[in-house]
Amino acid sequence: MFEEAQYFAPVATRDDGSVVVELATSHPGFADLVYRERRNAIAALALGHTPGDPIPVAEYTDEEHHVWALVSKELAVKHHKYAVREFLRGAERLGLPEHRIPQLQEVSDLLHPLTGFRYLPAAGLVPLREFYGVLADGLFHSTQYIRHHSVPFYTPEPDIIHEVIGHANTLASPRFAELYRAAGRAARRMETTEALEFVSKVFWFTLEFGVMREDGELRAYGAGILSSYGEIEEFRGMDIRPLDLAVMGTTKYDITKYQEVLFEAASFDHLEDTVGTFWDTCDDDAVTRLLSGRRP
């Protein structure tokens, strides 16, 4: 199983039809029975959704809305300092609510007229081939739960703050949206698991944790950095390397820690020419050649 799988809270359906999210003992919400029931109920919404139907409404609590408002406000300040212009343009175009958690259907309705993307609800981890493949169709899988209120600036797993503040603002940019689609088309062409994982790692080190030189400054465009209150302040001090497909596609990472190795695009054109062209043209043989060049 790919790296992310071991960190997502598994979701199971019991014999009686009830849904349970199995939080680790280290999870901030593990001992909070109310939070755990909320997670179970929200996961059940996603499992019961039929593609093509409106996304089920998650009835968020005042406490959950407060977490969104707090984190949204703080991240907006950091975005103006650290985010690339294209992300800021997308955020302005999308116009997410600042003081409440938006429903995923609402996000889809805002996003679709801009770039054609829509959201799909996810109970938890989505298999690699499915998650990346549907990007080609302008679809993005997203969780609906929000992190535990005791640690509003931390989450051990992707929550709606990451999925929407990080990814939806990015997807509101036509240039970024086309890169997501290109990654999806590439994933669909891959026949082997090894090649699929290579494509997904390139996605990880770009659209999740990519950085870019802009006006002489290092700025972030990856949704993982732009949705992390702490990491966005630290990324400039990491091991910054030039874009290299073979290295990105074979570098291991740990999603529970700040990313210590980041890859820098010299410009947006550079990102599109290098990564976008790779996703547009790659197949299993191309990945094999890149992998062969990295092996002794």
ChimeraX attribute file (.defattr): number of C-alpha atoms within 10 A of each C-alpha:
attribute: neighborCount
match mode: 1-to-1
recipient: residues
	/A:1	9
	/A:2	11
	/A:3	13
	/A:4	14
	/A:5	14
	/A:6	11
	/A:7	16
	/A:8	18
	/A:9	18
	/A:10	15
	/A:11	19
	/A:12	16
	/A:13	13
	/A:14	9
	/A:15	7
	/A:16	6
	/A:17	9
	/A:18	11
	/A:19	21
	/A:20	20
	/A:21	22
	/A:22	15
	/A:23	18
	/A:24	14
	/A:25	9
	/A:26	9
	/A:27	15
	/A:28	18
	/A:29	19
	/A:30	15
	/A:31	12
	/A:32	12
	/A:33	10
	/A:34	11
	/A:35	18
	/A:36	18
	/A:37	14
	/A:38	19
	/A:39	23
	/A:40	21
	/A:41	19
	/A:42	26
	/A:43	24
	/A:44	22
	/A:45	18
	/A:46	21
	/A:47	15
	/A:48	12
	/A:49	15
	/A:50	12
	/A:51	9
	/A:52	7
	/A:53	9
	/A:54	13
	/A:55	20
	/A:56	18
	/A:57	15
	/A:58	18
	/A:59	12
	/A:60	17
	/A:61	11
	/A:62	11
	/A:63	11
	/A:64	18
	/A:65	17
	/A:66	16
	/A:67	22
	/A:68	25
	/A:69	17
	/A:70	15
	/A:71	20
	/A:72	21
	/A:73	12
	/A:74	12
	/A:75	21
	/A:76	17
	/A:77	10
	/A:78	16
	/A:79	22
	/A:80	12
	/A:81	13
	/A:82	21
	/A:83	23
	/A:84	24
	/A:85	15
	/A:86	18
	/A:87	27
	/A:88	20
	/A:89	14
	/A:90	21
	/A:91	21
	/A:92	13
	/A:93	15
	/A:94	22
	/A:95	13
	/A:96	20
	/A:97	12
	/A:98	15
	/A:99	15
	/A:100	18
	/A:101	26
	/A:102	19
	/A:103	18
	/A:104	24
	/A:105	18
	/A:106	15
	/A:107	20
	/A:108	20
	/A:109	16
	/A:110	20
	/A:111	24
	/A:112	17
	/A:113	12
	/A:114	16
	/A:115	17
	/A:116	17
	/A:117	25
	/A:118	23
	/A:119	23
	/A:120	22
	/A:121	23
	/A:122	21
	/A:123	26
	/A:124	23
	/A:125	20
	/A:126	15
	/A:127	12
	/A:128	17
	/A:129	17
	/A:130	13
	/A:131	18
	/A:132	27
	/A:133	23
	/A:134	20
	/A:135	25
	/A:136	21
	/A:137	15
	/A:138	19
	/A:139	21
	/A:140	23
	/A:141	20
	/A:142	25
	/A:143	25
	/A:144	29
	/A:145	24
	/A:146	24
	/A:147	25
	/A:148	22
	/A:149	17
	/A:150	10
	/A:151	11
	/A:152	16
	/A:153	18
	/A:154	15
	/A:155	17
	/A:156	17
	/A:157	19
	/A:158	21
	/A:159	18
	/A:160	22
	/A:161	23
	/A:162	22
	/A:163	21
	/A:164	24
	/A:165	22
	/A:166	24
	/A:167	25
	/A:168	28
	/A:169	26
	/A:170	26
	/A:171	29
	/A:172	28
	/A:173	22
	/A:174	16
	/A:175	17
	/A:176	23
	/A:177	22
	/A:178	18
	/A:179	24
	/A:180	27
	/A:181	23
	/A:182	23
	/A:183	26
	/A:184	27
	/A:185	21
	/A:186	26
	/A:187	29
	/A:188	18
	/A:189	16
	/A:190	21
	/A:191	12
	/A:192	10
	/A:193	15
	/A:194	15
	/A:195	23
	/A:196	22
	/A:197	20
	/A:198	25
	/A:199	28
	/A:200	23
	/A:201	23
	/A:202	27
	/A:203	23
	/A:204	19
	/A:205	25
	/A:206	26
	/A:207	23
	/A:208	20
	/A:209	23
	/A:210	25
	/A:211	31
	/A:212	26
	/A:213	15
	/A:214	16
	/A:215	9
	/A:216	8
	/A:217	11
	/A:218	18
	/A:219	24
	/A:220	29
	/A:221	28
	/A:222	24
	/A:223	26
	/A:224	26
	/A:225	27
	/A:226	31
	/A:227	28
	/A:228	21
	/A:229	18
	/A:230	14
	/A:231	15
	/A:232	21
	/A:233	14
	/A:234	13
	/A:235	23
	/A:236	16
	/A:237	10
	/A:238	13
	/A:239	11
	/A:240	15
	/A:241	14
	/A:242	14
	/A:243	23
	/A:244	14
	/A:245	20
	/A:246	17
	/A:247	20
	/A:248	23
	/A:249	24
	/A:250	17
	/A:251	12
	/A:252	11
	/A:253	16
	/A:254	11
	/A:255	15
	/A:256	11
	/A:257	9
	/A:258	18
	/A:259	18
	/A:260	13
	/A:261	17
	/A:262	22
	/A:263	22
	/A:264	22
	/A:265	24
	/A:266	16
	/A:267	15
	/A:268	17
	/A:269	12
	/A:270	14
	/A:271	19
	/A:272	17
	/A:273	11
	/A:274	15
	/A:275	22
	/A:276	20
	/A:277	13
	/A:278	19
	/A:279	23
	/A:280	15
	/A:281	12
	/A:282	17
	/A:283	20
	/A:284	19
	/A:285	11
	/A:286	13
	/A:287	21
	/A:288	14
	/A:289	11
	/A:290	17
	/A:291	18
	/A:292	11
	/A:293	11
	/A:294	12
	/A:295	7
	/A:296	4
